Amino acid sequence: MSRILCVVAFAAVLCGCTQERQNQIRREIQNWTGTNGVLEVYAGDKLVKRFLKIDKMRTAYDTDDKLPRSYRYGYGVLDENLNGVADPGEKRVYFEISDYATNYVFFESPH
């Protein structure tokens, strides 16, 4: 019974929020739970790298002044054959991408 009341109360709170606030809540929940993300890196119009099963990408921060750095990083499975599937033998790796020089697309996996 208390679970039902919690769900109803949460739904009522969401209904009272603006669309922007609902989006912020969704992003905060997603930051906490992570996503099944895909990162594709392009050289011109050619796909050159793909990382699968990315939990989250983070912005790097300077250790002294705590300002954001110009790159993002994360962990994902390197899709070596670019088939969109984490095949046996493809390993989870650390990656960094530049905010300025890297052409990339990050999206939630449709699978």
MMTF fields as JSON, N, C-alpha, C and O atoms, coordinates in Angstrom:
{
  "mmtfVersion": "1.0.0",
  "mmtfProducer": "UNKNOWN",
  "numBonds": 443,
  "numAtoms": 444,
  "numGroups": 111,
  "numChains": 1,
  "numModels": 1,
  "chainsPerModel": [1],
  "groupsPerChain": [111],
  "chainIdList": ["A"],
  "bondAtomList": [4, 2, 8, 6, 12, 10, 16, 14, 20, 18, 24, 22, 28, 26, 32, 30, 36, 34, 40, 38, 44, 42, 48, 46, 52, 50, 56, 54, 60, 58, 64, 62, 68, 66, 72, 70, 76, 74, 80, 78, 84, 82, 88, 86, 92, 90, 96, 94, 100, 98, 104, 102, 108, 106, 112, 110, 116, 114, 120, 118, 124, 122, 128, 126, 132, 130, 136, 134, 140, 138, 144, 142, 148, 146, 152, 150, 156, 154, 160, 158, 164, 162, 168, 166, 172, 170, 176, 174, 180, 178, 184, 182, 188, 186, 192, 190, 196, 194, 200, 198, 204, 202, 208, 206, 212, 210, 216, 214, 220, 218, 224, 222, 228, 226, 232, 230, 236, 234, 240, 238, 244, 242, 248, 246, 252, 250, 256, 254, 260, 258, 264, 262, 268, 266, 272, 270, 276, 274, 280, 278, 284, 282, 288, 286, 292, 290, 296, 294, 300, 298, 304, 302, 308, 306, 312, 310, 316, 314, 320, 318, 324, 322, 328, 326, 332, 330, 336, 334, 340, 338, 344, 342, 348, 346, 352, 350, 356, 354, 360, 358, 364, 362, 368, 366, 372, 370, 376, 374, 380, 378, 384, 382, 388, 386, 392, 390, 396, 394, 400, 398, 404, 402, 408, 406, 412, 410, 416, 414, 420, 418, 424, 422, 428, 426, 432, 430, 436, 434, 440, 438],
  "bondOrderList": [1, 1, 1, 1, 1, 1, 1, 1, 1, 1, 1, 1, 1, 1, 1, 1, 1, 1, 1, 1, 1, 1, 1, 1, 1, 1, 1, 1, 1, 1, 1, 1, 1, 1, 1, 1, 1, 1, 1, 1, 1, 1, 1, 1, 1, 1, 1, 1, 1, 1, 1, 1, 1, 1, 1, 1, 1, 1, 1, 1, 1, 1, 1, 1, 1, 1, 1, 1, 1, 1, 1, 1, 1, 1, 1, 1, 1, 1, 1, 1, 1, 1, 1, 1, 1, 1, 1, 1, 1, 1, 1, 1, 1, 1, 1, 1, 1, 1, 1, 1, 1, 1, 1, 1, 1, 1, 1, 1, 1, 1],
  "groupList": [{"groupName": "MET", "atomNameList": ["N", "CA", "C", "O"], "elementList": ["N", "C", "C", "O"], "formalChargeList": [0, 0, 0, 0], "bondAtomList": [1, 0, 2, 1, 3, 2], "bondOrderList": [1, 1, 2], "singleLetterCode": "M", "chemCompType": "L-PEPTIDE LINKING"}, {"groupName": "SER", "atomNameList": ["N", "CA", "C", "O"], "elementList": ["N", "C", "C", "O"], "formalChargeList": [0, 0, 0, 0], "bondAtomList": [1, 0, 2, 1, 3, 2], "bondOrderList": [1, 1, 2], "singleLetterCode": "S", "chemCompType": "L-PEPTIDE LINKING"}, {"groupName": "ARG", "atomNameList": ["N", "CA", "C", "O"], "elementList": ["N", "C", "C", "O"], "formalChargeList": [0, 0, 0, 0], "bondAtomList": [1, 0, 2, 1, 3, 2], "bondOrderList": [1, 1, 2], "singleLetterCode": "R", "chemCompType": "L-PEPTIDE LINKING"}, {"groupName": "ILE", "atomNameList": ["N", "CA", "C", "O"], "elementList": ["N", "C", "C", "O"], "formalChargeList": [0, 0, 0, 0], "bondAtomList": [1, 0, 2, 1, 3, 2], "bondOrderList": [1, 1, 2], "singleLetterCode": "I", "chemCompType": "L-PEPTIDE LINKING"}, {"groupName": "LEU", "atomNameList": ["N", "CA", "C", "O"], "elementList": ["N", "C", "C", "O"], "formalChargeList": [0, 0, 0, 0], "bondAtomList": [1, 0, 2, 1, 3, 2], "bondOrderList": [1, 1, 2], "singleLetterCode": "L", "chemCompType": "L-PEPTIDE LINKING"}, {"groupName": "CYS", "atomNameList": ["N", "CA", "C", "O"], "elementList": ["N", "C", "C", "O"], "formalChargeList": [0, 0, 0, 0], "bondAtomList": [1, 0, 2, 1, 3, 2], "bondOrderList": [1, 1, 2], "singleLetterCode": "C", "chemCompType": "L-PEPTIDE LINKING"}, {"groupName": "VAL", "atomNameList": ["N", "CA", "C", "O"], "elementList": ["N", "C", "C", "O"], "formalChargeList": [0, 0, 0, 0], "bondAtomList": [1, 0, 2, 1, 3, 2], "bondOrderList": [1, 1, 2], "singleLetterCode": "V", "chemCompType": "L-PEPTIDE LINKING"}, {"groupName": "ALA", "atomNameList": ["N", "CA", "C", "O"], "elementList": ["N", "C", "C", "O"], "formalChargeList": [0, 0, 0, 0], "bondAtomList": [1, 0, 2, 1, 3, 2], "bondOrderList": [1, 1, 2], "singleLetterCode": "A", "chemCompType": "L-PEPTIDE LINKING"}, {"groupName": "PHE", "atomNameList": ["N", "CA", "C", "O"], "elementList": ["N", "C", "C", "O"], "formalChargeList": [0, 0, 0, 0], "bondAtomList": [1, 0, 2, 1, 3, 2], "bondOrderList": [1, 1, 2], "singleLetterCode": "F", "chemCompType": "L-PEPTIDE LINKING"}, {"groupName": "GLY", "atomNameList": ["N", "CA", "C", "O"], "elementList": ["N", "C", "C", "O"], "formalChargeList": [0, 0, 0, 0], "bondAtomList": [1, 0, 2, 1, 3, 2], "bondOrderList": [1, 1, 2], "singleLetterCode": "G", "chemCompType": "PEPTIDE LINKING"}, {"groupName": "THR", "atomNameList": ["N", "CA", "C", "O"], "elementList": ["N", "C", "C", "O"], "formalChargeList": [0, 0, 0, 0], "bondAtomList": [1, 0, 2, 1, 3, 2], "bondOrderList": [1, 1, 2], "singleLetterCode": "T", "chemCompType": "L-PEPTIDE LINKING"}, {"groupName": "GLN", "atomNameList": ["N", "CA", "C", "O"], "elementList": ["N", "C", "C", "O"], "formalChargeList": [0, 0, 0, 0], "bondAtomList": [1, 0, 2, 1, 3, 2], "bondOrderList": [1, 1, 2], "singleLetterCode": "Q", "chemCompType": "L-PEPTIDE LINKING"}, {"groupName": "GLU", "atomNameList": ["N", "CA", "C", "O"], "elementList": ["N", "C", "C", "O"], "formalChargeList": [0, 0, 0, 0], "bondAtomList": [1, 0, 2, 1, 3, 2], "bondOrderList": [1, 1, 2], "singleLetterCode": "E", "chemCompType": "L-PEPTIDE LINKING"}, {"groupName": "ASN", "atomNameList": ["N", "CA", "C", "O"], "elementList": ["N", "C", "C", "O"], "formalChargeList": [0, 0, 0, 0], "bondAtomList": [1, 0, 2, 1, 3, 2], "bondOrderList": [1, 1, 2], "singleLetterCode": "N", "chemCompType": "L-PEPTIDE LINKING"}, {"groupName": "TRP", "atomNameList": ["N", "CA", "C", "O"], "elementList": ["N", "C", "C", "O"], "formalChargeList": [0, 0, 0, 0], "bondAtomList": [1, 0, 2, 1, 3, 2], "bondOrderList": [1, 1, 2], "singleLetterCode": "W", "chemCompType": "L-PEPTIDE LINKING"}, {"groupName": "TYR", "atomNameList": ["N", "CA", "C", "O"], "elementList": ["N", "C", "C", "O"], "formalChargeList": [0, 0, 0, 0], "bondAtomList": [1, 0, 2, 1, 3, 2], "bondOrderList": [1, 1, 2], "singleLetterCode": "Y", "chemCompType": "L-PEPTIDE LINKING"}, {"groupName": "ASP", "atomNameList": ["N", "CA", "C", "O"], "elementList": ["N", "C", "C", "O"], "formalChargeList": [0, 0, 0, 0], "bondAtomList": [1, 0, 2, 1, 3, 2], "bondOrderList": [1, 1, 2], "singleLetterCode": "D", "chemCompType": "L-PEPTIDE LINKING"}, {"groupName": "LYS", "atomNameList": ["N", "CA", "C", "O"], "elementList": ["N", "C", "C", "O"], "formalChargeList": [0, 0, 0, 0], "bondAtomList": [1, 0, 2, 1, 3, 2], "bondOrderList": [1, 1, 2], "singleLetterCode": "K", "chemCompType": "L-PEPTIDE LINKING"}, {"groupName": "PRO", "atomNameList": ["N", "CA", "C", "O"], "elementList": ["N", "C", "C", "O"], "formalChargeList": [0, 0, 0, 0], "bondAtomList": [1, 0, 2, 1, 3, 2], "bondOrderList": [1, 1, 2], "singleLetterCode": "P", "chemCompType": "L-PEPTIDE LINKING"}, {"groupName": "HIS", "atomNameList": ["N", "CA", "C", "O"], "elementList": ["N", "C", "C", "O"], "formalChargeList": [0, 0, 0, 0], "bondAtomList": [1, 0, 2, 1, 3, 2], "bondOrderList": [1, 1, 2], "singleLetterCode": "H", "chemCompType": "L-PEPTIDE LINKING"}],
  "groupTypeList": [0, 1, 2, 3, 4, 5, 6, 6, 7, 8, 7, 7, 6, 4, 5, 9, 5, 10, 11, 12, 2, 11, 13, 11, 3, 2, 2, 12, 3, 11, 13, 14, 10, 9, 10, 13, 9, 6, 4, 12, 6, 15, 7, 9, 16, 17, 4, 6, 17, 2, 8, 4, 17, 3, 16, 17, 0, 2, 10, 7, 15, 16, 10, 16, 16, 17, 4, 18, 2, 1, 15, 2, 15, 9, 15, 9, 6, 4, 16, 12, 13, 4, 13, 9, 6, 7, 16, 18, 9, 12, 17, 2, 6, 15, 8, 12, 3, 1, 16, 15, 7, 10, 13, 15, 6, 8, 8, 12, 1, 18, 19],
  "groupIdList": [1, 2, 3, 4, 5, 6, 7, 8, 9, 10, 11, 12, 13, 14, 15, 16, 17, 18, 19, 20, 21, 22, 23, 24, 25, 26, 27, 28, 29, 30, 31, 32, 33, 34, 35, 36, 37, 38, 39, 40, 41, 42, 43, 44, 45, 46, 47, 48, 49, 50, 51, 52, 53, 54, 55, 56, 57, 58, 59, 60, 61, 62, 63, 64, 65, 66, 67, 68, 69, 70, 71, 72, 73, 74, 75, 76, 77, 78, 79, 80, 81, 82, 83, 84, 85, 86, 87, 88, 89, 90, 91, 92, 93, 94, 95, 96, 97, 98, 99, 100, 101, 102, 103, 104, 105, 106, 107, 108, 109, 110, 111],
  "secStructList": [7, 2, 2, 2, 2, 2, 2, 2, 2, 2, 2, 2, 2, 2, 2, 6, 1, 7, 2, 2, 2, 2, 2, 2, 2, 2, 2, 2, 2, 2, 2, 2, 2, 7, 7, 7, 3, 3, 3, 3, 3, 3, 3, 6, 6, 3, 3, 3, 3, 3, 3, 3, 3, 3, 7, 7, 3, 3, 3, 3, 3, 7, 6, 6, 6, 7, 7, 3, 3, 3, 3, 3, 3, 3, 3, 3, 3, 3, 7, 6, 6, 7, 1, 1, 1, 7, 7, 6, 6, 7, 7, 3, 3, 3, 3, 3, 3, 3, 6, 6, 6, 7, 3, 3, 3, 3, 3, 3, 7, 7, 7],
  "xCoordList": [0.821, 0.0, 0.87, 0.578, 1.943, 2.797, 3.536, 3.821, 3.849, 4.496, 3.565, 3.995, 2.313, 1.335, 1.211, 1.146, 1.179, 1.09, 2.32, 2.207, 3.504, 4.736, 4.698, 5.074, 4.248, 4.179, 3.175, 3.448, 2.019, 1.005, 1.528, 1.31, 2.21, 2.762, 3.823, 3.856, 4.694, 5.731, 5.098, 5.536, 4.085, 3.388, 2.727, 2.739, 2.158, 1.521, 2.545, 2.276, 3.706, 4.767, 5.219, 5.4, 5.401, 5.825, 4.796, 5.163, 3.533, 2.481, 2.505, 2.147, 2.921, 2.967, 4.214, 4.314, 5.161, 6.414, 6.3, 5.49, 7.119, 7.206, 7.916, 8.554, 7.8, 8.467, 9.977, 10.625, 10.541, 11.981, 12.387, 13.396, 11.625, 11.948, 11.819, 12.621, 10.822, 10.689, 11.91, 12.401, 12.401, 13.603, 14.815, 15.636, 14.93, 16.044, 15.98, 17.004, 14.786, 14.626, 15.014, 15.7, 14.57, 14.905, 16.413, 16.965, 17.094, 18.55, 19.249, 20.242, 18.739, 19.343, 19.201, 20.134, 18.044, 17.839, 18.753, 19.366, 18.848, 19.707, 21.174, 21.921, 21.605, 22.985, 23.255, 24.369, 22.24, 22.402, 22.395, 23.187, 21.507, 21.371, 22.269, 22.584, 22.693, 23.504, 22.64, 21.415, 23.293, 22.587, 23.341, 24.46, 22.717, 23.389, 23.789, 23.175, 24.824, 25.185, 26.1, 26.798, 26.072, 26.944, 27.647, 27.011, 28.957, 29.737, 30.335, 31.052, 30.035, 30.605, 31.512, 31.122, 32.732, 33.72, 33.907, 34.08, 33.869, 33.942, 35.181, 35.628, 35.729, 36.761, 36.091, 35.961, 35.67, 34.835, 33.49, 32.808, 33.092, 31.812, 31.997, 31.033, 33.225, 33.514, 33.581, 34.287, 32.841, 32.889, 34.223, 34.556, 35.0, 36.321, 36.43, 37.274, 35.611, 35.609, 34.186, 33.394, 33.884, 32.586, 32.822, 33.518, 32.23, 32.27, 30.833, 29.93, 30.632, 29.309, 29.223, 30.235, 28.0, 27.728, 28.394, 28.991, 28.283, 28.853, 27.859, 26.698, 28.322, 27.468, 27.228, 26.078, 28.28, 28.176, 29.464, 30.536, 29.333, 30.508, 30.609, 29.61, 31.814, 32.019, 32.912, 33.747, 32.713, 33.583, 34.737, 34.529, 35.944, 37.123, 37.209, 36.856, 37.678, 37.853, 39.295, 39.948, 39.781, 41.118, 41.184, 40.238, 42.292, 42.409, 42.657, 42.333, 43.229, 43.534, 42.369, 41.922, 41.875, 40.832, 39.435, 38.476, 39.298, 37.995, 37.216, 35.993, 37.909, 37.248, 37.162, 38.043, 36.114, 36.003, 37.095, 37.453, 37.613, 38.615, 37.915, 36.709, 38.67, 38.066, 37.996, 38.093, 37.828, 37.633, 36.682, 36.474, 36.112, 35.208, 35.811, 36.616, 35.424, 35.995, 34.954, 33.903, 35.261, 34.369, 34.956, 36.115, 34.136, 34.506, 33.449, 32.253, 33.896, 32.962, 33.657, 34.883, 32.857, 33.394, 33.781, 32.94, 35.051, 35.529, 35.002, 35.363, 34.154, 33.582, 34.58, 34.492, 35.522, 36.647, 36.212, 36.815, 35.171, 34.738, 33.567, 33.017, 33.186, 32.137, 30.819, 30.125, 30.471, 29.206, 28.065, 26.943, 28.343, 27.297, 26.95, 25.97, 27.747, 27.512, 28.794, 29.888, 28.648, 29.811, 30.109, 29.53, 31.011, 31.353, 32.299, 32.978, 32.34, 33.329, 34.745, 35.08, 35.54, 36.906, 37.053, 38.164, 35.965, 36.037, 35.975, 35.054, 36.945, 37.124, 36.617, 36.504, 36.322, 35.935, 37.207, 38.188, 37.191, 38.38, 38.016, 36.853, 39.025, 38.914, 39.126, 39.968, 38.369, 38.572, 38.444, 37.809, 39.054, 38.935, 38.65, 39.201, 37.79, 37.527, 37.56, 37.115, 38.091, 38.188, 36.844, 36.14, 36.488, 35.255, 35.386, 34.379, 36.609, 36.806, 37.193, 36.726, 38.031, 38.607, 37.989, 38.267, 37.162, 36.625, 35.194, 34.337, 34.947, 33.578, 32.974, 33.39, 31.992, 31.407, 29.914, 29.383, 29.249, 27.827, 27.692, 28.196, 27.011, 26.735, 25.23, 24.497, 24.766, 23.321, 23.042, 23.926, 21.788, 21.369, 21.163, 20.564, 21.655, 21.548, 20.085, 19.302, 19.71, 18.331, 18.062, 16.92, 19.105, 18.94, 18.835, 18.693],
  "yCoordList": [-1.191, 0.0, 1.264, 2.226, 1.25, 2.437, 2.666, 3.81, 1.594, 1.758, 2.47, 3.335, 2.106, 2.735, 4.216, 5.047, 4.548, 5.952, 6.734, 7.886, 6.109, 6.782, 7.047, 8.128, 6.067, 6.24, 7.328, 8.162, 7.327, 8.352, 9.729, 10.694, 9.836, 11.122, 11.612, 12.799, 10.717, 11.088, 11.554, 12.548, 10.855, 11.242, 12.614, 13.424, 12.873, 14.165, 15.296, 16.38, 15.039, 16.046, 16.33, 17.488, 15.283, 15.469, 16.245, 17.078, 15.985, 16.694, 18.19, 19.005, 18.549, 19.944, 20.671, 21.888, 19.947, 20.553, 21.059, 20.568, 22.04, 22.496, 21.425, 20.526, 21.529, 20.564, 20.602, 19.556, 21.786, 21.899, 21.193, 20.488, 21.371, 20.715, 19.195, 18.456, 18.728, 17.293, 16.755, 15.67, 17.517, 17.11, 17.065, 16.153, 18.042, 18.057, 16.84, 16.213, 16.505, 15.338, 14.071, 13.205, 13.963, 12.784, 12.661, 11.565, 13.803, 13.765, 13.394, 12.665, 13.889, 13.561, 12.075, 11.45, 11.51, 10.073, 9.292, 8.308, 9.726, 9.045, 9.137, 8.178, 10.263, 10.391, 9.424, 8.923, 9.167, 8.266, 6.814, 6.008, 6.472, 5.085, 4.74, 3.567, 5.726, 5.463, 5.136, 5.053, 4.955, 4.61, 3.495, 3.149, 2.946, 1.981, 2.752, 2.602, 3.584, 4.518, 3.948, 2.956, 4.617, 4.293, 5.586, 6.633, 5.513, 6.653, 6.288, 5.295, 7.095, 6.899, 8.077, 9.231, 7.786, 8.808, 8.787, 7.73, 9.978, 10.101, 10.876, 11.795, 10.486, 11.249, 11.695, 10.921, 12.951, 13.407, 12.725, 12.836, 12.015, 11.3, 9.804, 9.045, 9.364, 7.945, 7.593, 8.245, 6.559, 6.039, 5.338, 4.41, 5.771, 5.18, 4.434, 3.547, 4.765, 4.074, 4.048, 4.962, 2.971, 2.888, 2.232, 1.223, 2.825, 2.273, 1.957, 2.77, 0.778, 0.311, 0.172, 0.165, 0.062, -0.194, 0.841, 0.504, 2.097, 3.181, 3.538, 3.842, 3.497, 3.846, 5.349, 5.788, 6.132, 7.585, 8.173, 7.577, 9.343, 10.124, 11.282, 11.912, 11.549, 12.602, 13.701, 13.456, 14.899, 16.015, 16.042, 15.951, 16.166, 16.23, 17.612, 18.62, 17.646, 18.903, 19.044, 18.058, 20.265, 20.576, 20.288, 20.577, 19.723, 19.374, 20.591, 20.556, 21.675, 22.841, 23.82, 24.155, 24.279, 25.316, 24.775, 25.547, 23.483, 22.816, 23.307, 23.171, 23.875, 24.304, 23.134, 22.273, 23.087, 21.98, 22.037, 23.109, 20.88, 20.774, 20.516, 20.271, 20.573, 20.49, 19.062, 18.842, 18.1, 16.738, 15.985, 16.342, 14.927, 14.049, 12.66, 12.325, 11.85, 10.513, 9.528, 9.916, 8.262, 7.221, 5.851, 5.716, 4.833, 3.448, 2.817, 3.04, 2.028, 1.328, 0.178, 0.072, -0.68, -1.808, -1.297, -0.759, -1.461, -1.046, -2.019, -3.196, -1.53, -2.337, -2.363, -1.557, -3.287, -3.309, -3.514, -2.945, -4.322, -4.585, -3.703, -3.889, -2.754, -1.767, -2.396, -1.867, -3.543, -4.189, -3.84, -4.317, -3.015, -2.575, -3.571, -3.384, -4.637, -5.679, -5.892, -5.913, -6.05, -6.354, -7.842, -8.668, -8.173, -9.567, -10.115, -9.352, -11.445, -12.046, -11.617, -11.6, -11.283, -10.847, -9.334, -8.823, -8.6, -7.132, -6.663, -7.016, -5.879, -5.541, -4.143, -3.257, -3.997, -2.697, -1.87, -2.342, -0.639, 0.21, 1.613, 2.016, 2.329, 3.737, 4.559, 4.208, 5.658, 6.532, 7.99, 8.313, 8.851, 10.302, 10.889, 10.436, 11.899, 12.598, 14.095, 14.571, 14.826, 16.273, 16.904, 16.46, 17.933, 18.672, 19.509, 19.853, 19.838, 20.751, 20.05, 20.44, 19.031, 18.46, 17.136, 16.674, 16.514, 15.199, 15.321, 15.91, 14.752, 14.668, 13.382, 12.285, 13.522, 12.331, 12.495, 13.605, 11.347, 11.301, 10.339, 9.217, 10.781, 9.924, 9.768, 10.757, 8.526, 8.289, 7.023, 6.194, 6.9, 5.721, 4.588, 4.783, 3.409, 2.265, 1.909, 1.844, 1.678, 1.283, -0.191, -0.642, -0.941, -2.381, -2.639, -3.788],
  "zCoordList": [0.0, 0.0, 0.0, -0.71, 0.805, 0.874, -0.445, -0.8, -1.172, -2.476, -3.452, -4.215, -3.419, -4.311, -3.987, -4.893, -2.715, -2.314, -2.756, -3.173, -2.668, -3.11, -4.611, -5.064, -5.377, -6.828, -7.186, -8.049, -6.531, -6.793, -6.411, -7.144, -5.282, -4.852, -5.827, -6.155, -6.297, -7.251, -8.558, -9.137, -9.023, -10.259, -10.093, -11.02, -8.928, -8.689, -8.704, -9.223, -8.137, -8.138, -9.565, -9.94, -10.36, -11.746, -12.557, -13.385, -12.334, -13.068, -12.759, -13.609, -11.557, -11.166, -11.638, -11.487, -12.204, -12.659, -14.093, -14.88, -14.411, -15.8, -16.627, -16.079, -17.925, -18.81, -18.602, -18.605, -18.423, -18.21, -16.912, -16.885, -15.856, -14.584, -14.712, -14.141, -15.452, -15.693, -16.432, -16.119, -17.417, -18.144, -17.215, -17.311, -16.319, -15.365, -14.444, -14.172, -13.964, -13.094, -13.849, -13.306, -15.11, -15.917, -16.103, -16.004, -16.376, -16.549, -15.245, -15.261, -14.111, -12.824, -12.52, -12.017, -12.822, -12.618, -13.547, -13.134, -14.801, -15.761, -15.351, -15.545, -14.791, -14.315, -13.171, -13.022, -12.373, -11.242, -11.698, -11.209, -12.632, -13.065, -14.235, -14.433, -15.022, -16.199, -17.405, -17.308, -18.532, -19.765, -20.46, -20.082, -21.47, -22.328, -23.57, -24.626, -23.444, -24.491, -25.547, -25.338, -26.707, -27.833, -28.222, -28.342, -28.418, -28.883, -30.232, -30.358, -31.233, -32.556, -32.867, -32.691, -33.335, -33.67, -35.183, -35.789, -35.78, -37.23, -37.664, -36.978, -38.824, -39.523, -40.814, -41.762, -40.836, -41.949, -41.855, -40.836, -42.913, -42.877, -42.646, -42.744, -42.339, -42.149, -40.669, -39.9, -40.274, -38.911, -38.698, -39.435, -37.69, -37.455, -36.125, -35.996, -35.148, -33.85, -33.317, -33.549, -32.594, -31.91, -30.552, -30.446, -29.518, -28.177, -27.765, -27.963, -27.195, -26.799, -25.284, -24.584, -24.798, -23.375, -22.473, -21.451, -22.869, -22.071, -20.977, -21.25, -19.756, -18.628, -18.614, -18.603, -18.615, -18.679, -19.228, -19.127, -19.803, -20.192, -19.22, -18.872, -18.794, -17.801, -18.381, -19.252, -17.879, -18.233, -17.243, -16.033, -17.754, -16.894, -16.24, -16.852, -15.004, -14.273, -13.815, -13.471, -13.814, -13.339, -11.843, -11.109, -11.395, -9.977, -9.088, -7.901, -9.642, -8.817, -8.732, -7.636, -9.873, -9.83, -10.11, -10.13, -10.322, -10.501, -11.711, -11.757, -12.688, -13.92, -14.892, -14.897, -15.716, -16.664, -17.722, -18.21, -18.065, -19.129, -20.452, -20.489, -21.527, -22.86, -23.397, -24.604, -22.502, -22.989, -22.077, -20.918, -22.645, -21.91, -21.909, -22.779, -20.933, -20.831, -20.326, -19.815, -20.477, -20.008, -20.27, -20.663, -20.045, -20.288, -21.172, -20.982, -22.139, -23.003, -23.702, -23.688, -24.313, -25.074, -26.456, -27.176, -26.83, -28.141, -29.19, -29.188, -30.081, -31.152, -32.302, -33.228, -32.238, -33.183, -34.626, -35.535, -34.853, -36.23, -36.66, -37.746, -35.822, -36.125, -36.553, -37.421, -35.933, -36.28, -35.324, -35.499, -34.319, -33.397, -32.311, -31.591, -32.182, -31.188, -30.393, -30.956, -29.086, -28.242, -28.38, -27.675, -29.29, -29.572, -28.507, -27.82, -28.373, -27.455, -27.864, -29.049, -26.903, -27.179, -27.268, -27.12, -27.505, -27.51, -26.059, -25.323, -25.663, -24.253, -23.905, -24.751, -22.625, -22.078, -21.917, -21.343, -22.422, -22.407, -21.921, -21.938, -21.496, -21.135, -22.402, -23.229, -22.567, -23.722, -23.302, -22.298, -24.084, -23.933, -25.297, -26.3, -25.342, -26.595, -26.339, -25.295, -27.301, -27.2, -27.511, -28.418, -26.767, -27.063, -28.328, -28.948, -28.718, -29.837, -31.131, -32.201, -31.057, -32.267, -32.704, -33.811, -31.873, -32.196, -32.7, -32.041, -33.884, -34.389, -33.849, -34.224, -32.967, -32.37, -32.169, -32.144, -32.024, -31.7, -30.53, -30.579, -29.48, -28.319, -28.225, -28.225, -28.144, -28.078, -27.269, -27.05, -26.834, -26.113, -27.102, -28.16, -26.762, -27.664, -27.9, -26.953, -29.165, -29.445, -29.124, -29.207, -28.76, -28.482, -27.012, -26.595]
}
